Amino acid sequence: MKPLSVFSYKFNITTVLILSIFILLMVSCNENTEVDTTHFDISIAKAKQILKKQPDSVLVLTDKLLQSSSKTKLNVSKLVALYLLRQEAFAQLKRMDSVVIIGERIRDIAKKNPDSLSIAQSLLPVKGDIDFATQQKMAPFFPGSIQVFKQHKMNYEQARLSASYGSILAHQGDFVNGQKQLIEAFVLFSKMDSIKPIINVCNNIGSTYSYTKNPSKALLYYQKAYEAALKVKNNEALSSILMNIGTEYNDSFKNHDKAISYYKKALAVLPAGTAYFLKMKIDYNMAIASFEKGDLSTSERTFKNMLDQCVATKEFEGVAMASKGLGDVYFKQKQFAKALLYLNRALHLSDSLGMKNESLLMLPSLLQLHKENNDYSNALQISERLKVLNDSILSSEKQIAVQEIEEKYQSEKKNIEIVNLQHISILKSIIVSVLLAFLVGLFFMLRYRNRLYREKQNAYAVLMKKYKEEREQGSKKSIAATSQMDSNENKVEDVIDGLFQKLMQLYIAEQPFLDPKLKLEFIAKRLNIAPRVLTANIKANGYSGFNVFTNKFRVEEVKRRFEDPKYANFKLEVIAAESGFGSKQTFYTAFEEFTGVNPGYFRDEIIKK
């Protein structure tokens, strides 16, 4: 393949193609060596198909993929894809601890890539009750991840994440921002007509309004959640919502009878054998409502049933709360011995479980009980303990407040990091696209120039062949004959007058054209005519001007010297200068104008011959 000239350098089209492919591979490839892409893609596709029905099989399949190929053989995107599948499989199995651990691993990997979308996706499977410490770790990633889904127009994912983040903020006590996130999720789910997610979102919105002492708004969203749960026939959700409505009537409106009626409805729709923790909460709230109503016998009976069930199922938190309730009932009934027994039991369990707030609620009842029994020694001890516990909780609250400030700072910092990672990812894509476009453009440009070069070479070959044939046949025209031919070709005057004959004879005999500084006035003076008359005569014989006429003779002189062996080692520029050309550019232009080829090619062909 012939070389082609670009920007005064010579390239070979094959070399350029190989170089382009190499650059693209260097840009697009990750640091890690790829595993068998076909096998991996087939395995991933199979895992996605069986994810919901056979999550255990997905865990086995993804584990084999991780074991069969070391991490160094999997690029980052494939490794993240594997972990996202495993995380979703654990979520299907409701193994939230594993979901949380894998989510942290995905975020660690994705932050290095950077891959803000994978960071956002790692937060989606986390649902249900998770401990406060885990919530604190995850919280900084939510704002940026929500924005990532928003920018990708992934509305459903954005709504799910907003709902989760709202619940976390409300759990932390930030009801205003939590409510904002939950309402945003509700609006998005409503637009998509996604009924199931609306249930929990509206239920949580109602709870935030309840905490902020806005019972009318709380009941409004509880009602929306209730209607959504009815549509999909989710009895467990219905039970939870009815319980929340009952609590709102009991706490905000002090309508204990209405509260108890809602608690009974909640128990009636609760599926048998499921959600025992929810049943325990309903029982406790019903007993409290009966107690506040003054129906101590019903309250006692409900607390006892709850206590028996919690003891049987080893729900020690429920045992503590039921014991505390019974202690209050017996205290109200002035059965101080029984009250003391159950309150001490409740306090012991609360202390062992680290339930400081619950312990704080029990101590005032114990203090009052000791005072009623005239047991001032124990009353003093309880009073001192109550003071210490109050100080401890106050100190903890201060620490939590400081921690929340730190978390907000970290949240903003993480948000900025995620946005920066996204910008870097976009910039990387733009650079790769621009480079690819440049290489494609360069390829087509070189291809086009190569085609033009071949066409030019073919034209040169035709012209040289014609020139050689004329020379071999001895039919090479003289300068005068050539002038006559050019004149005929340009359809000018057929007869050369005497003045033009004198001009031709002067050029042939004295060769004034060898002087680079030759002027029209000099020739006109030699012929004893006016310069304008000479110019008109030259134009009348087919030339555009004096310089063109003169350069025709100079080109013929260059051609003659190309064929003279003694000039074989002379440079082109030297021959051109000795033939009368004043500059390299004028020489090249004139030579191609009269011969159709460039001088270098013409000379090479002559030498070959």
C-alpha positions in Angstrom: 0.0 0.0 0.0 1.4 3.4 -1.0 2.2 6.0 1.6 0.2 9.2 1.7 1.3 12.7 2.8 -0.5 14.4 5.6 0.8 17.6 7.4 4.1 17.1 5.6 4.5 13.6 7.2 4.1 10.2 5.6 1.7 7.7 7.1 0.6 4.2 6.1 -3.1 3.6 6.4 -2.7 0.1 8.0 -0.4 1.6 10.6 -2.9 4.3 11.4 -5.7 1.8 11.8 -3.6 -0.4 14.1 -2.6 2.6 16.2 -6.2 3.8 16.4 -7.5 0.4 17.6 -4.7 0.2 20.2 -5.5 3.7 21.6 -9.2 2.8 21.8 -8.4 -0.4 23.7 -6.1 1.4 26.1 -8.8 4.0 26.8 -11.8 1.7 27.1 -10.2 -1.2 29.0 -10.2 -1.3 32.8 -7.1 -2.1 34.8 -8.2 -5.7 35.4 -8.1 -8.5 32.8 -11.6 -9.6 31.6 -13.0 -13.0 32.3 -14.9 -14.9 29.6 -17.5 -12.2 28.8 -20.0 -14.5 27.1 -20.0 -17.0 30.0 -20.3 -14.2 32.5 -23.2 -12.4 30.7 -25.1 -15.7 30.3 -24.7 -16.4 34.0 -25.8 -12.9 35.1 -28.9 -13.1 32.7 -29.9 -16.5 34.2 -29.5 -15.1 37.8 -31.7 -12.2 37.0 -34.5 -14.5 35.7 -34.6 -16.6 38.8 -33.9 -13.9 41.3 -37.4 -13.5 42.8 -38.4 -17.2 42.7 -35.0 -18.8 43.6 -32.9 -16.3 45.5 -30.9 -19.1 47.1 -29.9 -20.4 43.7 -28.8 -16.8 42.8 -26.5 -16.8 45.8 -24.9 -20.1 44.8 -24.5 -19.0 41.2 -22.9 -15.6 42.1 -20.7 -17.2 44.7 -19.3 -19.7 42.0 -18.6 -16.8 39.7 -16.6 -15.0 42.4 -14.7 -18.2 43.3 -14.0 -19.3 39.7 -12.4 -15.9 38.9 -10.3 -14.0 41.2 -11.2 -10.4 41.7 -8.2 -9.3 39.6 -9.8 -10.9 36.6 -13.2 -9.2 37.0 -13.4 -5.5 36.0 -15.1 -3.2 38.4 -18.4 -3.0 36.5 -18.8 -6.8 36.5 -17.7 -7.1 40.2 -20.3 -4.5 41.2 -23.0 -6.3 39.1 -22.3 -9.5 40.9 -22.5 -7.9 44.3 -25.7 -6.0 43.4 -27.3 -9.4 42.5 -26.2 -11.0 45.7 -27.5 -8.0 47.7 -30.9 -8.3 46.0 -31.0 -12.1 46.7 -30.3 -11.5 50.4 -33.1 -8.9 50.4 -35.5 -11.4 48.9 -34.6 -13.8 51.7 -35.0 -10.9 54.3 -31.5 -11.3 55.5 -31.0 -7.6 56.1 -27.6 -7.9 57.9 -26.1 -9.4 54.7 -27.8 -6.8 52.6 -26.2 -4.0 54.7 -22.7 -5.6 54.6 -22.7 -6.1 50.8 -24.1 -2.6 50.3 -21.0 -1.2 52.1 -18.7 -3.3 49.9 -20.4 -2.1 46.8 -20.0 1.5 47.8 -16.3 1.0 48.7 -15.7 -0.4 45.2 -17.9 2.1 43.3 -16.2 5.1 45.0 -12.9 4.1 43.5 -14.2 3.6 39.9 -16.1 6.2 40.2 -19.7 4.9 39.8 -22.3 7.0 41.5 -25.2 5.0 40.0 -24.0 1.8 41.6 -23.7 3.6 44.9 -27.3 4.7 44.6 -28.4 1.2 43.6 -26.7 -0.3 46.7 -29.1 1.6 49.0 -32.3 0.4 47.3 -32.6 -3.2 48.8 -32.2 -1.9 52.4 -35.6 -1.9 54.0 -37.4 -2.7 57.2 -36.0 -2.1 60.7 -32.3 -1.5 60.7 -30.2 -0.4 63.8 -29.5 3.2 64.4 -25.7 2.9 63.8 -26.3 1.4 60.4 -28.7 4.2 59.6 -26.0 6.7 60.6 -23.5 5.1 58.2 -25.9 5.1 55.3 -27.5 8.5 55.7 -24.7 10.6 54.1 -25.1 8.6 50.8 -28.8 9.3 50.4 -28.9 12.9 49.2 -26.4 12.4 46.4 -27.9 9.1 45.4 -31.4 10.6 45.2 -30.0 13.3 42.9 -28.3 10.6 40.7 -31.6 8.8 40.2 -33.3 12.1 39.5 -30.7 13.0 36.8 -31.1 9.5 35.2 -34.9 10.0 35.3 -35.3 6.8 37.3 -38.4 8.1 39.1 -39.4 4.8 40.8 -35.9 4.3 42.3 -35.8 8.0 43.3 -39.1 7.6 45.1 -38.0 4.4 46.9 -34.8 6.1 48.1 -36.6 9.2 49.2 -39.1 7.1 51.2 -36.2 5.2 52.9 -34.3 8.4 53.6 -37.4 10.1 55.0 -38.0 7.2 57.4 -34.3 7.3 58.6 -34.5 11.1 59.2 -37.8 10.8 61.1 -36.2 8.0 63.2 -33.4 10.3 64.0 -35.9 13.0 65.1 -35.5 15.2 62.1 -39.2 15.2 61.4 -39.3 18.3 59.1 -36.7 17.0 56.6 -38.0 13.4 57.0 -41.5 14.6 56.1 -40.2 16.5 53.1 -38.5 13.4 51.7 -41.6 11.2 52.4 -44.0 13.6 50.7 -41.7 13.8 47.7 -41.8 10.0 47.5 -45.5 10.1 47.8 -45.9 12.5 44.9 -43.7 10.4 42.6 -45.4 7.1 43.5 -48.8 8.8 42.9 -47.8 9.9 39.4 -46.7 6.3 38.7 -49.8 4.8 40.3 -47.6 2.6 42.4 -50.0 1.5 45.2 -47.9 -0.8 47.3 -45.1 1.7 48.1 -47.7 4.4 48.9 -48.9 2.3 51.9 -45.7 2.6 53.9 -45.0 6.1 52.7 -48.4 7.5 53.8 -48.2 5.6 57.0 -44.8 7.1 57.8 -46.0 10.6 56.8 -48.9 10.2 59.2 -46.4 9.3 62.0 -44.3 12.4 61.3 -47.4 14.6 61.6 -48.3 12.8 64.8 -44.9 13.5 66.3 -45.1 17.2 65.3 -48.6 17.5 66.9 -50.7 17.8 63.8 -53.3 15.1 64.3 -55.6 16.2 61.5 -52.8 15.8 58.9 -51.7 12.6 60.5 -55.2 11.1 60.2 -55.4 12.3 56.6 -52.3 10.4 55.5 -53.3 7.3 57.6 -56.5 7.3 55.7 -54.6 7.4 52.3 -52.4 4.5 53.5 -55.5 2.6 54.6 -57.2 3.0 51.2 -54.1 1.9 49.4 -53.7 -1.2 51.6 -57.4 -2.1 50.9 -56.8 -2.0 47.2 -54.0 -4.5 47.3 -55.5 -6.5 50.2 -52.5 -6.2 52.5 -53.9 -7.2 55.9 -50.6 -6.7 57.8 -50.4 -3.1 56.5 -54.1 -2.6 57.3 -53.5 -3.7 60.9 -50.5 -1.4 61.4 -52.4 1.6 60.0 -55.5 0.9 62.2 -53.2 0.7 65.2 -51.7 4.1 64.3 -55.1 5.7 63.9 -56.1 4.3 67.3 -53.0 5.7 68.9 -53.8 9.1 67.4 -57.3 9.2 68.9 -55.9 8.0 72.2 -53.0 10.5 72.5 -54.2 13.6 70.6 -58.0 13.5 71.1 -58.1 11.5 74.4 -60.9 9.5 72.8 -60.1 6.2 74.4 -63.2 4.3 73.3 -62.6 5.2 69.6 -58.9 4.3 70.1 -59.9 0.8 71.5 -62.3 0.2 68.6 -59.5 0.8 66.1 -57.2 -1.5 68.1 -59.8 -4.2 67.9 -60.1 -3.7 64.2 -56.3 -4.0 63.9 -56.3 -7.3 65.7 -59.3 -8.6 63.6 -57.5 -8.1 60.2 -54.0 -9.2 61.5 -53.1 -12.4 59.7 -52.8 -15.4 62.0 -49.3 -16.6 62.8 -47.6 -13.5 61.3 -46.2 -10.2 62.5 -46.2 -11.2 66.2 -44.2 -8.0 67.1 -47.0 -6.0 65.6 -49.6 -7.9 67.7 -47.6 -7.1 70.8 -47.6 -3.4 70.0 -51.4 -3.4 69.4 -52.0 -5.3 72.7 -49.9 -2.8 74.6 -51.6 0.2 73.1 -55.0 -1.3 73.8 -54.1 -1.9 77.5 -52.8 1.7 77.8 -56.1 3.1 76.4 -58.1 1.0 78.8 -55.9 2.1 81.7 -56.3 5.8 80.8 -60.1 5.3 80.4 -60.2 3.9 83.9 -61.1 0.3 82.9 -58.4 -1.3 85.1 -59.7 -4.8 84.8 -59.6 -4.9 81.0 -56.1 -3.2 81.1 -54.9 -5.8 83.6 -56.3 -8.7 81.5 -54.7 -7.4 78.3 -51.3 -6.8 80.0 -51.4 -10.3 81.4 -52.2 -11.9 78.1 -49.4 -9.9 76.5 -47.0 -10.9 79.3 -47.8 -14.6 78.9 -47.3 -14.4 75.1 -44.0 -12.5 75.4 -42.6 -14.9 78.0 -43.5 -17.9 75.7 -41.8 -16.3 72.7 -38.9 -14.8 74.7 -39.7 -11.3 73.6 -38.0 -9.7 76.6 -38.7 -6.1 75.5 -42.4 -7.0 75.5 -42.1 -8.7 78.9 -40.6 -5.5 80.4 -43.4 -3.3 78.9 -46.2 -5.6 80.0 -44.7 -5.8 83.5 -44.5 -2.1 83.7 -48.1 -1.8 82.7 -49.2 -4.3 85.3 -47.2 -2.4 87.9 -49.1 0.8 87.1 -52.5 -1.0 87.2 -51.8 -2.5 90.6 -50.4 0.8 91.9 -53.7 2.4 90.7 -55.6 -0.4 92.5 -53.4 0.3 95.6 -52.1 -3.3 95.5 -48.6 -2.0 96.4 -46.9 -5.3 96.9 -47.9 -6.6 93.5 -47.1 -3.2 92.0 -43.6 -3.3 93.5 -43.0 -6.8 92.2 -43.9 -6.0 88.6 -42.2 -2.6 88.5 -39.0 -4.1 89.9 -39.2 -6.9 87.3 -39.8 -4.4 84.5 -36.9 -2.1 85.7 -34.5 -5.1 85.9 -35.3 -6.2 82.4 -35.1 -2.6 81.0 -31.7 -2.2 82.6 -30.4 -5.5 81.3 -31.6 -4.6 77.8 -30.1 -1.1 77.9 -33.6 0.5 77.5 -32.7 3.8 79.3 -35.8 5.7 78.2 -38.1 2.9 79.4 -36.2 2.7 82.7 -36.7 6.5 83.1 -40.5 6.0 82.6 -40.6 3.3 85.3 -38.7 5.1 88.1 -41.3 7.8 88.9 -43.9 5.0 89.5 -41.4 3.2 91.8 -40.6 6.4 93.6 -44.3 7.2 94.2 -44.8 3.6 95.3 -42.1 3.7 98.0 -43.5 7.0 99.2 -46.9 5.4 99.6 -45.3 2.6 101.6 -43.4 5.1 103.7 -40.2 3.4 102.5 -38.2 6.6 102.4 -34.8 4.8 102.2 -35.7 3.1 98.9 -37.4 6.3 97.8 -34.2 8.2 98.3 -32.2 5.7 96.3 -34.8 5.8 93.4 -34.7 9.6 93.5 -30.9 9.6 93.3 -31.0 7.1 90.5 -33.6 9.1 88.6 -31.4 12.1 88.8 -28.3 10.2 87.5 -30.4 8.6 84.7 -31.8 12.0 83.7 -28.3 13.5 83.6 -27.1 10.4 81.6 -29.9 10.7 79.1 -29.4 14.5 78.8 -25.7 13.9 78.2 -26.6 11.2 75.6 -28.9 13.7 73.9 -26.2 16.2 73.8 -23.9 13.7 72.2 -26.5 12.7 69.7 -27.0 16.4 68.9 -23.3 16.8 68.2 -23.3 13.6 66.2 -26.2 14.8 64.1 -24.3 18.0 63.3 -21.3 15.9 62.3 -23.5 13.6 60.3 -25.1 16.6 58.4 -21.6 17.8 57.7 -20.5 14.3 56.4 -23.8 14.1 54.4 -23.0 17.3 52.6 -19.4 16.2 52.1 -20.5 12.8 50.7 -23.0 14.5 48.5 -20.3 16.7 47.0 -18.1 13.7 46.5 -20.8 11.8 44.7 -21.5 14.8 42.4 -17.8 15.1 41.7 -17.5 11.4 40.9 -20.4 11.8 38.5 -18.8 14.8 36.9 -15.5 12.9 36.5 -17.4 9.9 35.0 -19.2 12.3 32.5 -15.9 14.0 31.6 -14.3 10.6 31.0 -17.1 9.6 28.7 -16.8 12.9 26.8 -13.1 12.5 26.4 -13.5 9.0 25.1 -16.2 10.1 22.7 -14.1 13.0 21.4 -11.1 10.8 21.0 -13.2 8.2 19.2 -14.7 10.9 16.9 -11.2 12.2 16.2 -9.9 8.8 15.3 -12.8 8.0 13.0 -12.5 11.4 11.4 -8.8 10.9 10.9 -9.4 7.5 9.4 -11.8 8.8 6.8 -9.6 11.8 6.1 -6.6 9.6 5.4 -8.7 7.3 3.3 -9.9 10.2 1.3 -6.5 11.7 0.8 -5.1 8.3 -0.1 -7.8 8.0 -2.8 -6.9 11.5 -4.2 -3.2 10.6 -4.1 -3.9 7.4 -6.2 -6.0 9.4 -8.7 -3.3 12.0 -9.0 -0.7 9.3 -9.5 -2.8 7.7 -12.2 -3.2 11.0 -14.0 0.6 11.6 -13.8 1.2 8.2 -15.2 -1.1 8.9 -18.2 0.5 12.2 -18.9 4.0 10.7 -18.7 3.1 7.8 -20.9 1.9 10.3 -23.5 5.0 12.4 -23.2 7.3 9.4 -23.6 5.4 8.1 -26.6 5.7 11.4 -28.3 9.4 11.6 -27.6 10.1 8.0 -28.7 8.2 8.7 -32.0 10.4 11.7 -32.6 7.3 13.9 -32.7 8.3 16.2 -29.9 7.3 19.7 -30.9 9.6 22.7 -31.0 8.9 25.7 -28.9 7.3 27.5 -31.8 5.2 24.5 -32.8 4.1 24.1 -29.2 3.1 27.7 -29.1 1.2 27.3 -32.3 -0.6 24.1 -30.8 -1.4 25.9 -27.6 -2.7 28.8 -29.6 -4.9 26.5 -31.7 -6.1 24.7 -28.6 -7.2 28.0 -27.0 -8.9 29.0 -30.2 -6.9 32.2 -30.7 -5.4 33.6 -34.0 -4.1 30.8 -36.3 -1.4 32.9 -38.0 1.6 34.1 -36.1 2.5 37.6 -37.2 6.0 39.0 -37.7 6.3 40.6 -34.3 5.5 37.3 -32.5 8.1 35.6 -34.8 10.7 38.1 -33.7 9.8 37.5 -30.1 10.2 33.8 -30.5 13.5 34.0 -32.3 14.8 36.3 -29.6 13.9 33.8 -26.8 15.3 30.9 -28.7 18.6 32.6 -29.8 19.4 34.6 -26.7 17.5 32.8 -23.9 16.7 36.0 -21.9 14.2 33.9 -19.8 17.2 32.5 -17.9 17.4 35.8 -16.1 15.1 35.5 -13.0 14.7 39.3 -13.1 13.6 39.6 -16.7 11.1 42.4 -17.3 8.6 43.1 -20.0 10.1 46.5 -20.6 13.5 45.0 -21.4 12.1 42.8 -24.2 9.9 45.6 -25.5 13.0 47.8 -25.8 14.9 45.1 -27.6 12.1 44.8 -30.1 11.7 48.6 -30.4 8.0 48.5 -29.5 5.9 49.8 -26.6 5.3 47.4 -23.7 1.5 47.5 -24.1 1.9 46.5 -27.8 4.1 43.5 -26.7 1.5 42.5 -24.0 -1.4 42.7 -26.5 0.6 40.6 -29.1 1.4 37.9 -26.4 -2.3 37.7 -25.4 -3.4 37.6 -29.0 -1.3 34.4 -29.4 -2.9 32.5 -26.6 -1.0 33.5 -23.4 -2.5 35.2 -20.4 0.5 37.4 -20.0 4.2 38.0 -20.3 5.2 36.0 -17.2 3.2 32.9 -18.4 4.9 33.1 -21.8 8.3 33.4 -20.2 7.7 30.6 -17.7 6.7 28.3 -20.6 10.3 28.6 -22.0 11.7 28.1 -18.5 9.7 24.9 -18.0 11.0 23.6 -21.3 14.5 24.4 -20.2 14.0 22.5 -16.9 12.7 19.5 -18.8 15.7 19.6 -21.2 18.1 19.6 -18.2 16.2 16.7 -16.5 17.1 14.7 -19.6 20.7 15.8 -19.6 22.9 13.3 -17.7 25.2 16.0 -16.4 22.4 17.4 -14.3 21.4 14.1 -12.8 22.8 14.9 -9.3 21.6 18.5 -9.3 18.8 19.4 -6.9 15.4 20.5 -8.3 15.7 24.0 -6.9 19.2 24.5 -8.4 18.0 23.4 -11.9 14.9 25.7 -11.5 17.1 28.7 -10.5 19.5 28.1 -13.4 16.5 27.9 -15.8 15.3 31.4 -14.7 12.8 30.7 -11.9 13.1 33.2 -9.1 11.3 31.2 -6.4 10.6 27.5 -5.6 6.8 28.2 -5.4 6.7 29.8 -8.9 8.7 26.9 -10.3 6.3 24.2 -8.9 3.2 26.1 -9.9 4.4 26.8 -13.5 5.8 23.2 -14.0 2.4 21.6 -13.0 0.5 24.1 -15.1 2.3 23.3 -18.3 3.0 19.5 -17.8 0.2 18.4 -15.5 2.6 16.7 -13.0 4.9 17.9 -10.3 8.6 18.2 -11.2 9.9 15.5 -8.8 7.6 12.9 -10.3 8.5 14.0 -13.8 12.2 13.7 -13.2 11.9 10.3 -11.5 10.1 8.9 -14.5 12.6 10.4 -16.9 15.5 8.8 -14.9 13.7 5.4 -14.9 13.4 5.5 -18.7 
